[in-house]
Amino acid sequence: MINYAYTIRDKFSENQLVMQQIANNSAEQAMLGDFAKAIDDAVLDSSEAHQNQMMQLLSDPVRTKGFSKLIFDLLTLAA
């Protein structure tokens, strides 16, 4: 869930209007602005991106093999 929160944060930070609202207002005030819609948009956008990545992996064995190697390397670095 934390990784997903970072994904949404990164997507959310692309919204310059809401980032300005956050920078120039208290948390309560900023959340009354466009914040809720921006969260919804970030969640939907991340879903589309993940769907696209999933389809690329499932349709291309070479890409799947490279991705599998990347995951393996990440796991062995963490161990």
Distance bins in CASP14 RR format, pairs under 12 A and 6 or more apart:
PFRMAT RR
TARGET T0000
AUTHOR 0000-0000-0000
RMODE 2
METHOD distances of the structure
MODEL  1
1 7 0 0 0 0 0 1 0 0 0 0 0
1 8 0 0 0 0 0 1 0 0 0 0 0
2 8 0 0 0 0 0 1 0 0 0 0 0
2 9 0 0 0 0 0 1 0 0 0 0 0
3 9 0 0 0 0 0 1 0 0 0 0 0
3 10 0 0 0 0 0 1 0 0 0 0 0
3 46 0 0 0 0 0 1 0 0 0 0 0
3 50 0 0 0 0 0 1 0 0 0 0 0
3 74 0 0 0 0 0 1 0 0 0 0 0
4 10 0 0 0 0 0 1 0 0 0 0 0
4 11 0 0 0 0 0 1 0 0 0 0 0
4 42 0 0 0 0 0 1 0 0 0 0 0
4 43 0 0 0 0 1 0 0 0 0 0 0
4 46 1 0 0 1 0 0 0 0 0 0 0
4 47 0 0 0 0 0 1 0 0 0 0 0
4 50 0 0 0 0 1 0 0 0 0 0 0
5 11 0 0 0 0 0 1 0 0 0 0 0
5 12 0 0 0 0 1 0 0 0 0 0 0
5 39 0 0 0 0 0 1 0 0 0 0 0
5 42 0 0 0 0 0 1 0 0 0 0 0
5 43 0 0 0 0 0 1 0 0 0 0 0
5 46 0 0 0 0 0 1 0 0 0 0 0
6 12 0 0 0 0 0 1 0 0 0 0 0
6 13 0 0 0 0 0 1 0 0 0 0 0
6 42 0 0 0 0 0 1 0 0 0 0 0
6 46 0 0 0 0 0 1 0 0 0 0 0
7 13 0 0 0 0 0 1 0 0 0 0 0
7 14 0 0 0 0 0 1 0 0 0 0 0
7 42 0 0 0 0 1 0 0 0 0 0 0
7 43 0 0 0 0 1 0 0 0 0 0 0
7 45 0 0 0 0 1 0 0 0 0 0 0
7 46 1 0 1 0 0 0 0 0 0 0 0
7 47 0 0 0 0 0 1 0 0 0 0 0
7 49 0 0 0 0 1 0 0 0 0 0 0
7 50 0 0 0 0 1 0 0 0 0 0 0
7 53 0 0 0 0 0 1 0 0 0 0 0
8 14 0 0 0 0 0 1 0 0 0 0 0
8 15 0 0 0 0 0 1 0 0 0 0 0
8 38 0 0 0 0 1 0 0 0 0 0 0
8 39 1 0 0 1 0 0 0 0 0 0 0
8 40 0 0 0 0 0 1 0 0 0 0 0
8 41 0 0 0 0 0 1 0 0 0 0 0
8 42 1 0 1 0 0 0 0 0 0 0 0
8 43 1 0 0 1 0 0 0 0 0 0 0
8 44 0 0 0 0 0 1 0 0 0 0 0
8 45 0 0 0 0 1 0 0 0 0 0 0
8 46 1 0 0 1 0 0 0 0 0 0 0
8 47 0 0 0 0 0 1 0 0 0 0 0
8 49 0 0 0 0 0 1 0 0 0 0 0
8 50 0 0 0 0 0 1 0 0 0 0 0
9 15 0 0 0 0 0 1 0 0 0 0 0
9 18 0 0 0 0 0 1 0 0 0 0 0
9 19 0 0 0 0 0 1 0 0 0 0 0
9 22 0 0 0 0 0 1 0 0 0 0 0
9 38 0 0 0 0 0 1 0 0 0 0 0
9 39 0 0 0 0 0 1 0 0 0 0 0
9 42 0 0 0 0 1 0 0 0 0 0 0
9 43 0 0 0 0 0 1 0 0 0 0 0
9 46 0 0 0 0 0 1 0 0 0 0 0
10 19 0 0 0 0 0 1 0 0 0 0 0
10 42 0 0 0 0 1 0 0 0 0 0 0
10 45 0 0 0 0 0 1 0 0 0 0 0
10 46 0 0 0 0 1 0 0 0 0 0 0
10 49 0 0 0 0 0 1 0 0 0 0 0
11 18 0 0 0 0 0 1 0 0 0 0 0
11 19 0 0 0 0 0 1 0 0 0 0 0
11 38 0 0 0 0 1 0 0 0 0 0 0
11 39 0 0 0 0 1 0 0 0 0 0 0
11 40 0 0 0 0 0 1 0 0 0 0 0
11 41 0 0 0 0 1 0 0 0 0 0 0
11 42 1 0 1 0 0 0 0 0 0 0 0
11 43 0 0 0 0 1 0 0 0 0 0 0
11 44 0 0 0 0 1 0 0 0 0 0 0
11 45 1 0 1 0 0 0 0 0 0 0 0
11 46 1 0 1 0 0 0 0 0 0 0 0
11 47 0 0 0 0 0 1 0 0 0 0 0
11 48 0 0 0 0 0 1 0 0 0 0 0
11 49 1 0 0 1 0 0 0 0 0 0 0
11 50 0 0 0 0 0 1 0 0 0 0 0
12 18 1 0 0 1 0 0 0 0 0 0 0
12 19 0 0 0 0 1 0 0 0 0 0 0
12 21 0 0 0 0 0 1 0 0 0 0 0
12 22 0 0 0 0 1 0 0 0 0 0 0
12 30 0 0 0 0 0 1 0 0 0 0 0
12 34 0 0 0 0 0 1 0 0 0 0 0
12 35 0 0 0 0 1 0 0 0 0 0 0
12 36 0 0 0 0 0 1 0 0 0 0 0
12 37 0 0 0 0 0 1 0 0 0 0 0
12 38 1 0 1 0 0 0 0 0 0 0 0
12 39 1 0 0 1 0 0 0 0 0 0 0
12 40 0 0 0 0 0 1 0 0 0 0 0
12 41 0 0 0 0 1 0 0 0 0 0 0
12 42 1 0 1 0 0 0 0 0 0 0 0
12 43 0 0 0 0 1 0 0 0 0 0 0
12 44 0 0 0 0 0 1 0 0 0 0 0
12 45 0 0 0 0 1 0 0 0 0 0 0
12 46 0 0 0 0 1 0 0 0 0 0 0
13 19 1 0 0 1 0 0 0 0 0 0 0
13 20 0 0 0 0 0 1 0 0 0 0 0
13 22 0 0 0 0 1 0 0 0 0 0 0
13 23 0 0 0 0 0 1 0 0 0 0 0
13 38 0 0 0 0 1 0 0 0 0 0 0
13 39 0 0 0 0 0 1 0 0 0 0 0
13 42 0 0 0 0 1 0 0 0 0 0 0
14 38 0 0 0 0 1 0 0 0 0 0 0
14 41 0 0 0 0 1 0 0 0 0 0 0
14 42 0 0 0 0 1 0 0 0 0 0 0
14 45 0 0 0 0 1 0 0 0 0 0 0
14 46 0 0 0 0 0 1 0 0 0 0 0
14 49 0 0 0 0 0 1 0 0 0 0 0
15 21 0 0 0 0 1 0 0 0 0 0 0
15 22 0 0 0 0 1 0 0 0 0 0 0
15 30 0 0 0 0 0 1 0 0 0 0 0
15 33 0 0 0 0 0 1 0 0 0 0 0
15 34 1 0 0 1 0 0 0 0 0 0 0
15 35 0 0 0 0 1 0 0 0 0 0 0
15 36 0 0 0 0 0 1 0 0 0 0 0
15 37 0 0 0 0 1 0 0 0 0 0 0
15 38 1 0 1 0 0 0 0 0 0 0 0
15 39 0 0 0 0 1 0 0 0 0 0 0
15 40 0 0 0 0 0 1 0 0 0 0 0
15 41 1 0 0 1 0 0 0 0 0 0 0
15 42 1 0 0 1 0 0 0 0 0 0 0
15 45 0 0 0 0 1 0 0 0 0 0 0
16 22 0 0 0 0 0 1 0 0 0 0 0
16 23 0 0 0 0 0 1 0 0 0 0 0
16 34 0 0 0 0 0 1 0 0 0 0 0
16 38 0 0 0 0 0 1 0 0 0 0 0
17 23 0 0 0 0 0 1 0 0 0 0 0
17 24 0 0 0 0 0 1 0 0 0 0 0
17 30 0 0 0 0 0 1 0 0 0 0 0
17 33 0 0 0 0 1 0 0 0 0 0 0
17 34 1 0 0 1 0 0 0 0 0 0 0
17 35 0 0 0 0 0 1 0 0 0 0 0
17 37 0 0 0 0 0 1 0 0 0 0 0
17 38 0 0 0 0 1 0 0 0 0 0 0
17 41 0 0 0 0 0 1 0 0 0 0 0
18 24 0 0 0 0 0 1 0 0 0 0 0
18 25 0 0 0 0 0 1 0 0 0 0 0
18 30 1 0 0 1 0 0 0 0 0 0 0
18 31 0 0 0 0 1 0 0 0 0 0 0
18 32 0 0 0 0 0 1 0 0 0 0 0
18 33 1 0 0 1 0 0 0 0 0 0 0
18 34 1 0 1 0 0 0 0 0 0 0 0
18 35 1 0 1 0 0 0 0 0 0 0 0
18 36 0 0 0 0 1 0 0 0 0 0 0
18 37 0 0 0 0 1 0 0 0 0 0 0
18 38 1 0 1 0 0 0 0 0 0 0 0
18 39 0 0 0 0 1 0 0 0 0 0 0
18 40 0 0 0 0 0 1 0 0 0 0 0
18 41 0 0 0 0 1 0 0 0 0 0 0
18 42 0 0 0 0 1 0 0 0 0 0 0
19 25 0 0 0 0 0 1 0 0 0 0 0
19 30 0 0 0 0 1 0 0 0 0 0 0
19 34 0 0 0 0 0 1 0 0 0 0 0
19 35 0 0 0 0 0 1 0 0 0 0 0
19 38 0 0 0 0 1 0 0 0 0 0 0
19 42 0 0 0 0 0 1 0 0 0 0 0
20 30 0 0 0 0 1 0 0 0 0 0 0
20 33 0 0 0 0 0 1 0 0 0 0 0
20 34 0 0 0 0 1 0 0 0 0 0 0
20 35 0 0 0 0 0 1 0 0 0 0 0
20 38 0 0 0 0 0 1 0 0 0 0 0
21 27 0 0 0 0 0 1 0 0 0 0 0
21 28 0 0 0 0 0 1 0 0 0 0 0
21 29 1 0 0 1 0 0 0 0 0 0 0
21 30 1 0 1 0 0 0 0 0 0 0 0
21 31 0 0 0 0 1 0 0 0 0 0 0
21 32 0 0 0 0 1 0 0 0 0 0 0
21 33 1 0 1 0 0 0 0 0 0 0 0
21 34 1 0 0 1 0 0 0 0 0 0 0
21 35 1 0 0 1 0 0 0 0 0 0 0
21 36 0 0 0 0 0 1 0 0 0 0 0
21 37 0 0 0 0 0 1 0 0 0 0 0
21 38 0 0 0 0 1 0 0 0 0 0 0
22 28 0 0 0 0 0 1 0 0 0 0 0
22 29 0 0 0 0 1 0 0 0 0 0 0
22 30 1 0 1 0 0 0 0 0 0 0 0
22 31 0 0 0 0 1 0 0 0 0 0 0
22 32 0 0 0 0 0 1 0 0 0 0 0
22 33 0 0 0 0 1 0 0 0 0 0 0
22 34 0 0 0 0 0 1 0 0 0 0 0
22 35 1 0 0 1 0 0 0 0 0 0 0
22 38 0 0 0 0 1 0 0 0 0 0 0
22 39 0 0 0 0 0 1 0 0 0 0 0
23 29 0 0 0 0 0 1 0 0 0 0 0
23 30 0 0 0 0 1 0 0 0 0 0 0
24 30 0 0 0 0 1 0 0 0 0 0 0
24 33 0 0 0 0 0 1 0 0 0 0 0
25 31 0 0 0 0 1 0 0 0 0 0 0
25 32 0 0 0 0 1 0 0 0 0 0 0
25 33 0 0 0 0 1 0 0 0 0 0 0
25 34 0 0 0 0 0 1 0 0 0 0 0
25 35 0 0 0 0 1 0 0 0 0 0 0
26 32 0 0 0 0 1 0 0 0 0 0 0
26 33 0 0 0 0 0 1 0 0 0 0 0
26 35 0 0 0 0 0 1 0 0 0 0 0
27 33 0 0 0 0 0 1 0 0 0 0 0
27 35 0 0 0 0 1 0 0 0 0 0 0
28 35 0 0 0 0 0 1 0 0 0 0 0
29 35 0 0 0 0 1 0 0 0 0 0 0
30 36 0 0 0 0 0 1 0 0 0 0 0
30 38 0 0 0 0 0 1 0 0 0 0 0
30 39 0 0 0 0 0 1 0 0 0 0 0
31 37 0 0 0 0 0 1 0 0 0 0 0
31 38 0 0 0 0 0 1 0 0 0 0 0
31 39 0 0 0 0 1 0 0 0 0 0 0
33 39 0 0 0 0 0 1 0 0 0 0 0
34 40 0 0 0 0 0 1 0 0 0 0 0
34 41 0 0 0 0 1 0 0 0 0 0 0
34 42 0 0 0 0 0 1 0 0 0 0 0
35 41 0 0 0 0 0 1 0 0 0 0 0
35 42 0 0 0 0 0 1 0 0 0 0 0
36 42 0 0 0 0 0 1 0 0 0 0 0
36 43 0 0 0 0 0 1 0 0 0 0 0
37 43 0 0 0 0 0 1 0 0 0 0 0
37 44 0 0 0 0 0 1 0 0 0 0 0
38 44 0 0 0 0 0 1 0 0 0 0 0
38 45 0 0 0 0 0 1 0 0 0 0 0
39 45 0 0 0 0 0 1 0 0 0 0 0
39 46 0 0 0 0 0 1 0 0 0 0 0
40 46 0 0 0 0 0 1 0 0 0 0 0
40 47 0 0 0 0 0 1 0 0 0 0 0
41 47 0 0 0 0 0 1 0 0 0 0 0
41 48 0 0 0 0 0 1 0 0 0 0 0
42 48 0 0 0 0 0 1 0 0 0 0 0
42 49 0 0 0 0 0 1 0 0 0 0 0
43 49 0 0 0 0 0 1 0 0 0 0 0
43 50 0 0 0 0 0 1 0 0 0 0 0
44 50 0 0 0 0 0 1 0 0 0 0 0
44 51 0 0 0 0 0 1 0 0 0 0 0
45 51 0 0 0 0 0 1 0 0 0 0 0
45 52 0 0 0 0 0 1 0 0 0 0 0
46 52 0 0 0 0 0 1 0 0 0 0 0
46 53 0 0 0 0 0 1 0 0 0 0 0
47 53 0 0 0 0 0 1 0 0 0 0 0
47 54 0 0 0 0 0 1 0 0 0 0 0
48 54 0 0 0 0 0 1 0 0 0 0 0
48 55 0 0 0 0 0 1 0 0 0 0 0
49 55 0 0 0 0 0 1 0 0 0 0 0
49 56 0 0 0 0 0 1 0 0 0 0 0
50 56 0 0 0 0 0 1 0 0 0 0 0
50 57 0 0 0 0 0 1 0 0 0 0 0
51 57 0 0 0 0 0 1 0 0 0 0 0
51 58 0 0 0 0 0 1 0 0 0 0 0
52 58 0 0 0 0 0 1 0 0 0 0 0
52 59 0 0 0 0 0 1 0 0 0 0 0
53 59 0 0 0 0 0 1 0 0 0 0 0
53 60 0 0 0 0 0 1 0 0 0 0 0
53 63 0 0 0 0 1 0 0 0 0 0 0
53 64 0 0 0 0 0 1 0 0 0 0 0
53 67 0 0 0 0 1 0 0 0 0 0 0
54 60 0 0 0 0 0 1 0 0 0 0 0
54 63 0 0 0 0 0 1 0 0 0 0 0
54 64 0 0 0 0 0 1 0 0 0 0 0
54 67 0 0 0 0 0 1 0 0 0 0 0
55 63 0 0 0 0 0 1 0 0 0 0 0
55 64 0 0 0 0 0 1 0 0 0 0 0
56 62 0 0 0 0 0 1 0 0 0 0 0
56 63 1 0 1 0 0 0 0 0 0 0 0
56 64 0 0 0 0 1 0 0 0 0 0 0
56 66 0 0 0 0 0 1 0 0 0 0 0
56 67 0 0 0 0 1 0 0 0 0 0 0
57 63 1 0 1 0 0 0 0 0 0 0 0
57 64 1 0 1 0 0 0 0 0 0 0 0
57 65 0 0 0 0 1 0 0 0 0 0 0
57 66 0 0 0 0 1 0 0 0 0 0 0
57 67 1 0 1 0 0 0 0 0 0 0 0
57 68 0 0 0 0 1 0 0 0 0 0 0
57 70 0 0 0 0 0 1 0 0 0 0 0
57 71 0 0 0 0 0 1 0 0 0 0 0
58 64 1 0 0 1 0 0 0 0 0 0 0
58 67 0 0 0 0 0 1 0 0 0 0 0
60 66 0 0 0 0 1 0 0 0 0 0 0
60 67 0 0 0 0 1 0 0 0 0 0 0
61 67 0 0 0 0 0 1 0 0 0 0 0
61 68 0 0 0 0 0 1 0 0 0 0 0
62 68 0 0 0 0 0 1 0 0 0 0 0
62 69 0 0 0 0 0 1 0 0 0 0 0
63 69 0 0 0 0 0 1 0 0 0 0 0
63 70 0 0 0 0 0 1 0 0 0 0 0
64 70 0 0 0 0 0 1 0 0 0 0 0
64 71 0 0 0 0 0 1 0 0 0 0 0
65 71 0 0 0 0 0 1 0 0 0 0 0
65 72 0 0 0 0 0 1 0 0 0 0 0
66 72 0 0 0 0 1 0 0 0 0 0 0
66 73 0 0 0 0 1 0 0 0 0 0 0
67 73 0 0 0 0 0 1 0 0 0 0 0
67 74 0 0 0 0 0 1 0 0 0 0 0
68 74 0 0 0 0 0 1 0 0 0 0 0
68 75 0 0 0 0 0 1 0 0 0 0 0
69 75 0 0 0 0 0 1 0 0 0 0 0
69 76 0 0 0 0 0 1 0 0 0 0 0
70 76 0 0 0 0 0 1 0 0 0 0 0
70 77 0 0 0 0 0 1 0 0 0 0 0
71 77 0 0 0 0 0 1 0 0 0 0 0
71 78 0 0 0 0 0 1 0 0 0 0 0
72 78 0 0 0 0 0 1 0 0 0 0 0
72 79 0 0 0 0 0 1 0 0 0 0 0
73 79 0 0 0 0 0 1 0 0 0 0 0
END
